[in-house]
């Protein structure tokens, strides 16, 4: 079990939960993950990066009422919103519902050679999942869940005792009389009733698998990014902790320019600019690694961007931030392997004198540059601070020489 990824996926899906996660929830999530690797080794639509989040979402939906957990957030799954529900439905049908079927019960090993290797029952994730799914005393009956209800509906529908279309007319009166005389009538909206021409899986309003996944009150795409969202987005690509605050400062400073667009365009561009500098050697030595990184960037963003539009803004943002101090530091440190703390001193001094965006003024032919500065109150204050620092440094040097 990868405890770090499991806790991070639970933290993303349950951002409002405080304290440690229940051991039952953690064990069920890990069992779902292991079983999904056996049932579906490769998820469709390149959703393998979100496998832990998908399993955590299904586990929280199961134990939400039993353990008094908050509602999980579907938007926190690092996958395209239009694909989340489809992938979750596949996992439910092939893993969660499949583990409750007796067909999936592991059989005893035979003496004949088999393609599958025998796995003991104690270490099987399927048995762990079935044990956690029952979650009750061995003597008591298991609690009915939406998945078992759907499974029972499928079994009832395939039963030869149900009345189908085209059956003999002589049997219909008998069936009607038996239903009328039965004291326990099934309600009309019950998912177990499978009458003529009715299927419990064709009605989206009555399907138990669709109910916990739909969230009509929440927006489909999150276009505004908070500070926590940006930091979490940067951590997905292992941006160093010392660089993330500087990138975040640039994001907050330039965010107003994307008021009528999408904040995720700027966020993707800044993370792309930092990543290609930090992993310059990896991108140059591995064929197709840059395309793979762009695909991951497209999957982790939650703003509903078009891929072509996102790649276009990656190039625009790269040209805009190449003169930022943090971008120069990363390029000198990781690309040229020649970096010191004094490399960006000149840029920081120019920015302190003129302010951010000074390179744009120089491009338009401004004659106010660091070599020719007007005598303004801000410049006088800057000079006083600089001279006081020089005096303090000289005094410290003199004291060291006297000692």
C-alpha positions in Angstrom: 0.0 0.0 0.0 1.3 3.5 -0.9 0.2 5.3 2.2 1.3 8.7 1.0 -0.8 8.6 -2.2 -3.8 7.0 -0.4 -3.8 9.8 2.3 -3.4 12.5 -0.4 -6.3 11.1 -2.4 -8.6 11.0 0.7 -7.4 14.5 1.6 -8.4 15.8 -1.9 -11.7 14.0 -2.0 -12.6 15.0 1.7 -11.0 18.5 2.1 -13.3 19.4 5.0 -12.5 16.3 7.1 -10.5 17.0 10.2 -8.4 14.4 12.1 -7.3 11.0 11.1 -9.2 8.9 8.6 -11.1 5.8 9.9 -9.0 2.6 9.5 -12.0 0.9 7.9 -12.2 3.6 5.2 -8.4 3.4 4.5 -8.5 -0.4 4.3 -11.5 -0.4 2.0 -9.9 2.2 -0.3 -6.7 0.2 -0.5 -8.6 -3.1 -1.2 -10.6 -1.3 -4.0 -7.4 -0.1 -5.5 -5.7 -3.5 -5.4 -8.7 -5.2 -6.8 -9.1 -2.6 -9.6 -5.6 -3.3 -10.7 -6.5 -7.0 -11.1 -9.8 -6.4 -12.8 -8.9 -3.3 -14.9 -5.1 -3.0 -15.3 -5.5 0.0 -17.6 -8.3 2.4 -17.1 -9.9 4.0 -20.2 -9.2 7.6 -21.2 -5.7 7.6 -19.5 -7.4 7.7 -16.0 -4.7 5.7 -14.3 -3.3 8.8 -12.6 -6.7 9.2 -10.8 -7.1 5.6 -9.8 -6.5 6.3 -6.1 -8.9 9.3 -6.2 -11.6 7.2 -7.9 -11.3 4.4 -5.3 -11.3 6.9 -2.5 -14.5 8.5 -3.8 -16.3 5.1 -4.0 -15.1 4.2 -0.5 -16.4 7.5 1.0 -19.7 7.1 -0.8 -20.1 3.7 0.9 -19.1 4.8 4.4 -20.5 8.3 4.3 -23.6 7.6 6.4 -22.1 4.9 8.6 -19.0 6.9 9.6 -20.6 10.4 9.5 -18.3 11.6 6.8 -18.8 14.7 4.7 -19.9 14.5 1.1 -17.0 13.8 -1.2 -16.1 16.4 -3.9 -16.3 15.1 -7.5 -14.4 18.1 -8.8 -11.3 17.1 -6.8 -10.7 14.0 -8.9 -7.7 14.8 -11.3 -9.7 13.8 -14.4 -11.7 15.6 -17.0 -15.2 16.2 -15.5 -17.0 14.8 -18.6 -15.1 11.5 -18.1 -15.3 11.1 -14.3 -18.8 9.7 -14.1 -18.1 7.2 -16.9 -14.9 5.9 -15.3 -16.6 5.7 -11.9 -19.5 3.7 -13.4 -17.1 1.3 -15.0 -15.3 0.8 -11.6 -18.6 0.2 -9.9 -19.8 -2.4 -12.4 -16.5 -4.3 -12.8 -15.0 -4.0 -9.3 -17.6 -3.1 -6.6 -20.5 -5.1 -8.1 -18.3 -7.8 -9.4 -16.7 -8.5 -6.0 -20.2 -9.1 -4.6 -21.0 -11.8 -7.2 -20.3 -15.4 -6.3 -18.6 -15.8 -9.7 -15.7 -13.8 -8.4 -15.2 -16.1 -5.3 -11.7 -17.6 -5.6 -11.7 -21.4 -6.1 -9.3 -24.0 -4.8 -6.2 -24.6 -6.8 -6.2 -27.7 -9.1 -3.3 -30.0 -10.0 -3.6 -29.1 -13.6 -1.5 -26.2 -15.0 -3.3 -23.0 -15.2 -2.6 -19.6 -16.6 -3.5 -17.8 -13.4 -1.3 -18.3 -10.3 -3.1 -19.3 -7.1 -3.3 -16.6 -4.5 -4.0 -17.6 -0.9 -7.3 -16.4 0.5 -5.8 -14.5 3.4 -3.8 -12.1 1.1 -6.4 -11.7 -1.6 -7.8 -8.1 -1.9 -11.1 -9.6 -3.0 -11.6 -11.3 0.3 -10.6 -8.2 2.2 -13.1 -6.2 0.1 -15.9 -8.7 0.7 -15.1 -8.7 4.4 -15.3 -5.0 4.6 -18.4 -4.9 2.4 -20.3 -7.1 4.8 -19.1 -5.0 7.8 -21.4 -6.7 10.4 -21.6 -9.6 12.7 -21.2 -13.0 11.1 -24.6 -14.1 12.4 -26.6 -11.0 11.3 -27.8 -10.5 7.8 -25.7 -8.2 5.6 -26.9 -4.7 5.1 -28.4 -4.0 1.6 -26.5 -1.4 -0.4 -27.3 0.2 -3.8 -24.9 -2.1 -5.5 -26.4 -5.3 -4.1 -29.9 -4.0 -5.0 -28.8 -3.4 -8.6 -27.2 -6.9 -8.7 -30.3 -8.5 -7.4 -32.4 -6.6 -10.0 -30.2 -8.0 -12.7 -30.6 -11.5 -11.3 -34.3 -11.2 -11.1 -34.4 -9.8 -14.7 -32.5 -12.9 -16.0 -34.7 -15.3 -14.0 -36.7 -17.7 -16.2 -39.7 -17.3 -13.8 -40.3 -13.7 -14.8 -43.0 -13.0 -17.4 -41.4 -11.9 -20.7 -42.9 -10.3 -23.8 -44.3 -12.9 -26.1 -45.2 -15.5 -23.4 -48.4 -17.5 -23.6 -51.6 -15.8 -22.8 -52.7 -18.6 -20.6 -50.0 -17.8 -18.0 -50.8 -14.1 -17.7 -54.1 -14.4 -15.8 -52.4 -16.8 -13.3 -49.6 -14.4 -12.7 -52.0 -11.4 -12.3 -54.1 -13.4 -9.8 -51.0 -14.4 -7.8 -49.8 -10.8 -7.6 -53.2 -9.6 -6.6 -53.6 -12.2 -3.9 -50.1 -11.7 -2.5 -50.2 -9.6 0.7 -46.6 -8.2 0.1 -46.8 -6.2 -3.1 -43.7 -4.6 -4.5 -44.0 -0.7 -4.9 -43.9 0.7 -8.4 -40.7 2.6 -7.9 -38.9 -0.4 -6.3 -35.7 -1.4 -8.2 -36.6 -5.1 -7.7 -39.7 -5.0 -9.8 -38.8 -6.1 -13.3 -42.1 -6.1 -15.2 -42.7 -6.3 -18.9 -40.6 -3.8 -20.8 -39.1 -2.3 -17.6 -35.5 -2.4 -16.6 -34.1 -1.0 -13.3 -31.0 0.3 -15.1 -32.6 2.3 -17.9 -34.2 5.0 -15.7 -31.5 7.5 -14.7 -33.7 8.9 -11.9 -34.1 5.5 -10.2 -30.7 4.1 -10.8 -28.8 3.8 -7.5 -25.4 4.2 -9.2 -26.2 7.6 -10.7 -27.6 9.1 -7.5 -24.5 9.7 -5.4 -22.4 10.8 -8.4 -24.6 13.6 -9.8 -24.2 17.0 -8.2 -26.4 19.5 -10.1 -26.0 22.2 -7.5 -22.2 22.4 -8.1 -20.6 23.9 -11.3 -19.2 21.4 -13.7 -15.9 23.4 -14.1 -14.0 25.3 -11.6 -12.7 28.4 -13.4 -11.5 30.4 -10.3 -8.4 29.0 -8.5 -7.7 29.6 -4.8 -4.3 29.5 -3.2 -4.9 26.0 -1.9 -5.9 24.8 -5.3 -2.8 26.3 -6.9 -0.4 24.7 -4.3 -2.1 21.3 -4.7 -1.8 21.6 -8.5 1.9 22.5 -8.2 2.5 19.6 -5.8 1.2 17.1 -8.4 4.3 17.9 -10.5 6.8 18.0 -7.6 7.6 21.6 -7.8 10.1 22.5 -5.0 8.6 24.1 -1.9 11.0 27.0 -2.2 9.9 27.8 -5.7 6.1 27.5 -5.3 5.6 30.7 -3.3 7.4 32.7 -5.9 5.4 31.2 -8.7 2.2 31.9 -6.6 3.2 35.5 -6.3 3.4 35.8 -10.0 0.0 34.1 -10.4 -1.7 36.5 -8.0 -0.1 39.5 -9.6 -1.2 38.5 -13.1 -4.5 36.9 -12.3 -6.5 40.0 -13.1 -5.6 39.7 -16.7 -7.5 36.5 -17.0 -10.7 37.9 -15.5 -12.7 37.2 -18.7 -10.8 34.0 -19.6 -9.9 31.1 -17.3 -7.4 31.2 -14.4 -6.3 27.6 -15.3 -4.7 29.0 -18.5 -2.3 31.0 -16.3 -1.8 28.3 -13.7 -0.9 25.7 -16.4 1.5 28.1 -18.1 3.4 28.9 -14.9 3.7 25.3 -13.8 4.8 24.4 -17.4 7.5 27.2 -17.3 8.9 25.8 -14.0 8.7 22.2 -14.9 10.5 22.4 -18.2 13.4 24.2 -16.5 13.6 21.8 -13.5 13.4 18.7 -15.6 15.3 20.0 -18.6 17.6 17.1 -18.9 14.8 14.5 -18.6 12.8 16.2 -21.3 15.8 16.4 -23.6 16.9 12.8 -23.1 13.5 11.0 -23.1 11.6 10.9 -26.4 8.0 11.9 -26.0 8.3 13.0 -22.4 7.2 16.5 -23.1 4.1 15.4 -24.8 3.4 13.1 -21.9 3.8 16.0 -19.5 1.4 18.1 -21.5 -1.2 15.3 -21.3 -0.8 15.0 -17.5 -1.1 18.8 -17.3 -4.3 18.6 -19.3 -5.7 15.9 -17.1 -5.0 17.6 -13.8 -6.5 20.9 -14.7 -10.2 21.3 -13.7 -11.2 24.3 -15.7 -12.6 22.5 -18.7 -9.9 23.8 -21.1 -9.4 22.6 -24.7 -6.1 21.0 -25.2 -5.1 23.0 -28.2 -6.0 26.2 -26.5 -4.0 25.2 -23.4 -0.9 24.4 -25.4 -1.2 27.7 -27.2 -1.3 29.6 -23.8 1.7 27.5 -22.5 3.8 29.1 -25.2 2.4 32.6 -24.6 3.0 32.3 -20.8 6.5 31.0 -21.4 7.5 34.1 -23.4 5.9 36.4 -20.7 7.7 34.9 -17.6 11.1 34.2 -19.0 12.4 37.4 -17.4 11.0 36.6 -14.0 13.6 36.2 -11.2 12.4 32.7 -10.3 12.5 31.6 -13.9 16.1 32.9 -14.3 17.1 31.2 -11.1 15.7 27.9 -12.3 17.2 28.2 -15.7 20.7 28.9 -14.3 20.4 26.2 -11.7 19.0 23.3 -13.6 19.6 24.1 -17.3 23.1 25.7 -17.3 24.2 24.3 -13.9 25.7 27.6 -13.0 23.8 29.4 -10.3 24.5 31.6 -7.3 22.5 33.9 -5.1 23.9 37.0 -6.7 22.8 36.0 -10.2 19.4 37.8 -9.9 20.6 40.7 -7.8 20.5 43.1 -10.6 16.9 42.2 -11.7 15.7 42.5 -8.1 17.3 45.9 -7.7 15.7 47.1 -10.9 12.3 45.8 -9.8 12.7 47.5 -6.5 13.6 50.9 -8.2 11.1 50.9 -11.0 8.5 48.3 -10.0 7.3 45.1 -11.6 7.0 45.1 -15.4 10.1 47.2 -16.0 11.2 45.2 -19.0 7.9 46.1 -20.8 8.8 49.8 -20.4 12.3 49.2 -21.9 10.8 47.4 -24.9 8.6 50.4 -25.6 11.7 52.7 -25.6 11.4 54.2 -22.1 14.4 56.3 -21.2 13.8 55.9 -17.5 16.1 53.0 -16.6 18.4 52.2 -13.7 21.3 54.1 -15.2 19.2 57.4 -15.5 16.8 57.7 -12.5 14.8 60.8 -11.5 15.2 62.1 -7.9 11.9 60.9 -6.4 10.9 60.3 -2.8 10.8 56.6 -3.4 14.4 56.7 -4.7 15.5 58.7 -1.7 14.0 56.2 0.6 15.7 53.4 -1.3 19.0 55.2 -1.0 18.7 55.6 2.7 17.9 51.9 3.2 20.9 51.0 1.1 23.3 53.3 2.9 22.2 52.1 6.3 22.8 48.5 5.3 26.3 49.4 4.0 27.1 51.1 7.3 26.0 48.1 9.3 28.0 45.8 7.2 31.2 48.0 7.6 30.7 48.1 11.4 30.5 44.3 11.6 33.6 44.0 9.5 35.5 46.4 11.7 34.4 44.5 14.9 35.6 41.2 13.4 39.1 42.8 12.6 39.4 44.2 16.1 38.8 40.8 17.6 
